[in-house]
Amino acid sequence: MNDPATYWLNFTNIALLVLVVICCGAVAFGVVQELAARRKKAVSVSKLDREVSDLVASYDGHAFQVPGLGLTMADGGEETGKKEEER
């Protein structure tokens, strides 16, 4: 330990060890953050799947009931409420 070259070698090794530990911590933090984001995305997609399956279950093959818009007919078919013909 009395040799100055040994002192600087040990100091450099300790500094590099600290740097490696900091980098490993940063990588671990990034992995945990990515896993949390993927889990959150999976939950939101599953919620969307439930909403889409509810929409498909309520679809009668002809029209959608949209509260703010009224009855919409994507296929341009006959209206469900009116049976009289306009001439």
Secondary structure, DSSP 8 states (H G I E B T S, - for coil): --SHHHHHHHHHHHHHHHHHHHHHHHHHHHHHHHHHHHHHHHHHHHHHHHHHHHHHHH--SS-EEETTTEEE-TT----SS--S---
